[in-house]
């Protein structure tokens, strides 16, 4: 099952979909939908209806617009760890983002004051139920589903200090979407192809089975320190192939188009614009 937030009239609407198309629901967005305890029954009933709508690629907004907490895991694919010259970590390397860093699946990414703009294709774990101090089994049960992100990074800002936050927290620079695919339809541990292209050139090509810490590991670990609730997000790290790891980095420039895709989930397509 797919859960989306779609642009509709002057606002947005929640939508539920499958391979046959989409059904619009009354809620303003997917997050409002899945925080209702009865959401699944309502969504399944909607999918049994006859009428479906086709939606343009540009209709899809950020599916989870109000996460209270966004955790990101760095250094979580072995090839990316190698290209950065680091050791495989014993524990997840975490940093946080804010809700206003997020943007939609086809929105332009507008940046300023950076000369080292980089891409990072990532799997996003979407929390569906409250979880605190969980073991792997409980953590896995708390996962609603998965979506796609690109953690667009200002490397010159990121490397000013040992703390990464300032290179990761610019407004509306992290596209996610185009929708959330629920756990009954996809399992990243089985291995999903994750890619990033810049102007059609393949720069990242990996498999989610290559993560050091999988989705359940990350949810369980984060839940030891803080309670996670429906709509919270965990970005699960990027594989090798980022500009930072190149001998001669090819940083993103004005007008570039970045396409980020995960097999079985969906794709983002965002243009870069410098102010």
C-alpha positions in Angstrom: 0.0 0.0 0.0 1.2 3.5 -0.8 0.3 6.6 1.3 0.8 10.0 -0.2 0.2 13.7 0.3 -0.9 15.2 -3.0 -1.4 18.8 -4.0 -5.1 19.4 -4.5 -6.7 22.8 -5.2 -5.3 25.4 -2.9 -4.1 22.8 -0.4 -3.2 19.1 -0.1 -5.1 15.8 0.5 -4.1 12.4 1.7 -4.2 9.7 -0.9 -3.9 5.9 -0.8 -2.8 3.9 -3.8 -1.7 0.7 -5.3 -0.8 -0.4 -8.9 -4.3 0.5 -10.0 -4.2 4.1 -9.1 -5.0 6.5 -6.3 -8.0 7.3 -4.1 -8.2 10.7 -2.4 -9.2 10.8 1.3 -10.5 13.5 3.6 -7.4 14.1 5.5 -5.1 17.0 4.5 -2.0 14.7 4.3 -0.7 11.2 4.7 0.6 11.9 8.2 -2.8 13.0 9.4 -4.2 9.8 7.9 -1.8 7.3 9.5 -1.8 8.8 13.0 -5.5 7.8 13.2 -5.6 4.4 14.9 -8.2 3.2 12.4 -6.3 4.4 9.3 -5.6 1.0 7.8 -9.2 -0.2 7.8 -10.2 3.1 6.1 -7.4 2.9 3.6 -8.2 -0.7 2.7 -11.8 0.1 2.3 -10.9 3.0 0.0 -8.8 0.7 -2.2 -11.8 -1.6 -2.6 -13.7 1.3 -4.3 -14.1 1.3 -8.1 -13.0 4.8 -8.8 -9.3 5.7 -9.1 -7.5 8.9 -10.1 -4.3 9.3 -12.0 -1.9 11.8 -10.5 0.9 13.7 -12.3 4.5 13.3 -11.0 4.4 16.9 -9.7 1.3 16.3 -7.6 3.2 14.6 -4.9 4.2 16.8 -1.9 6.3 15.7 1.1 4.3 12.7 2.4 5.2 13.3 6.1 5.2 17.1 6.5 5.3 17.3 10.4 7.8 14.8 11.9 8.5 15.7 15.5 11.9 14.0 15.2 14.2 13.3 12.3 17.3 11.2 12.9 19.9 10.6 10.3 22.5 7.8 10.2 25.9 8.6 8.7 28.5 6.0 7.7 26.0 3.1 7.3 27.1 1.5 4.0 30.5 -0.2 3.9 31.5 1.3 0.5 30.7 4.8 1.7 32.7 4.2 4.9 35.6 3.1 2.7 35.4 6.2 0.5 35.4 8.5 3.5 38.4 6.8 5.0 36.6 5.8 8.2 36.4 2.6 10.2 33.2 0.6 10.4 31.4 2.0 13.4 30.4 -0.1 16.4 27.3 2.1 16.9 25.2 4.2 14.5 26.6 7.6 13.8 23.6 9.9 14.3 22.7 13.5 13.7 19.4 15.3 13.5 17.4 17.3 11.0 14.5 19.7 11.3 11.1 19.4 9.6 11.7 22.5 7.6 14.7 20.9 5.9 12.2 18.6 4.0 10.7 19.3 0.6 8.7 17.4 -2.0 9.6 14.7 -4.6 9.8 17.0 -7.6 10.4 20.4 -5.9 13.3 22.6 -6.9 16.1 22.7 -4.3 17.2 26.3 -3.9 20.5 26.8 -2.2 23.0 29.7 -1.5 26.4 30.3 0.0 27.9 27.0 -0.9 30.5 25.8 -3.5 30.5 22.1 -2.5 27.0 20.8 -2.9 26.7 17.0 -2.8 24.1 14.3 -3.2 23.2 11.4 -0.8 20.6 8.9 -1.8 18.9 7.4 1.3 16.2 5.0 2.5 13.8 6.7 5.0 12.2 4.6 7.8 8.8 6.0 8.7 7.6 5.3 12.3 4.0 4.2 12.6 3.5 3.6 16.3 5.0 4.8 19.6 8.2 3.0 20.5 10.6 3.4 23.5 13.5 1.3 24.6 12.6 -1.3 22.1 14.3 -4.6 21.1 14.6 -5.5 17.4 11.2 -7.2 17.3 9.4 -4.3 18.9 11.3 -1.8 16.7 10.4 -3.7 13.6 6.7 -3.8 14.6 6.7 0.0 15.0 7.8 0.7 11.4 5.0 2.0 9.2 6.9 1.8 5.9 9.6 3.4 3.8 10.2 6.3 1.5 13.1 7.9 -0.5 15.2 10.9 0.4 18.3 12.7 -0.8 20.3 14.3 2.0 21.6 17.2 -0.2 24.7 18.3 1.8 26.7 21.5 1.9 30.1 20.0 2.4 31.9 23.3 2.9 29.5 24.1 5.8 29.6 20.5 7.0 33.4 20.4 7.3 33.8 23.7 9.1 33.6 21.8 12.4 33.5 18.2 13.6 29.7 18.5 13.9 27.8 17.8 10.7 24.5 19.6 11.4 25.3 22.9 9.8 25.9 21.3 6.4 22.6 19.3 6.6 20.1 21.8 8.0 19.4 24.3 5.2 15.7 25.0 4.6 13.9 22.8 2.0 17.0 20.9 0.8 16.1 17.3 1.7 13.5 16.0 -0.8 11.5 12.9 0.4 8.7 10.9 -1.2 7.1 10.5 -3.5 5.0 8.4 -1.1 5.4 5.9 1.8 5.2 2.2 0.9 4.0 0.2 3.8 6.0 -2.7 5.3 3.7 -5.4 4.0 4.9 -4.4 0.4 8.6 -4.0 0.8 11.5 -5.2 2.9 14.9 -3.4 2.6 16.8 -6.2 4.3 16.1 -8.4 1.3 18.0 -5.9 -0.8 16.6 -3.1 -2.8 18.5 -1.3 -5.5 19.2 2.4 -4.5 20.5 4.8 -7.1 21.3 8.4 -7.7 21.7 10.1 -11.1 22.9 13.6 -11.9 21.7 14.8 -15.3 21.2 11.2 -16.3 24.7 10.0 -15.2 24.6 7.2 -12.6 26.7 8.3 -9.6 25.4 5.9 -6.9 24.3 2.3 -7.4 24.0 0.1 -4.4 21.8 -2.3 -2.4 20.0 -1.6 0.9 21.1 -5.1 2.1 24.6 -3.4 2.4 23.6 -1.3 5.3 25.7 -1.9 8.5 22.6 -1.1 10.7 19.2 -2.0 9.2 15.9 -0.3 9.8 15.1 -2.3 12.9 18.6 -1.7 14.3 18.2 2.0 13.9 14.7 2.3 15.4 15.7 0.1 18.3 18.9 2.1 19.0 17.3 5.6 18.7 14.4 4.5 20.9 16.9 3.8 23.8 17.4 7.5 24.1 14.1 9.1 23.0 10.5 8.0 22.4 9.7 7.8 18.7 6.1 8.5 17.6 4.0 8.1 14.4 5.5 10.4 11.7 9.0 10.4 13.0 11.7 9.7 10.4 15.0 7.9 10.4 17.2 8.5 7.3 19.3 5.3 7.0 22.5 6.6 5.4 23.9 6.8 1.9 26.0 4.3 -0.1 29.3 5.1 -1.9 29.4 7.4 -4.9 29.1 10.8 -3.4 31.1 13.7 -4.8 33.0 14.0 -1.5 34.6 10.6 -2.1 35.8 11.4 -5.6 39.5 12.2 -6.4 38.2 15.2 -8.4 34.8 16.0 -6.9 32.0 16.9 -9.2 29.9 19.2 -7.1 26.3 20.0 -8.0 25.7 23.2 -10.0 22.9 25.4 -10.9 20.4 23.6 -13.2 21.5 20.1 -12.4 18.8 17.5 -12.1 19.2 14.9 -9.4 17.1 11.6 -9.6 17.0 9.4 -6.6 15.3 6.0 -6.7 14.8 2.9 -4.6 13.5 -0.2 -6.1 10.0 -1.1 -5.0 9.4 2.3 -3.4 9.7 5.2 -5.9 11.8 8.0 -7.3 12.6 11.7 -6.6 13.5 14.1 -9.4 14.7 17.5 -8.2 16.4 20.4 -10.0 19.1 22.4 -8.3 18.9 26.2 -8.3 21.5 28.6 -6.8 20.4 32.0 -5.6 
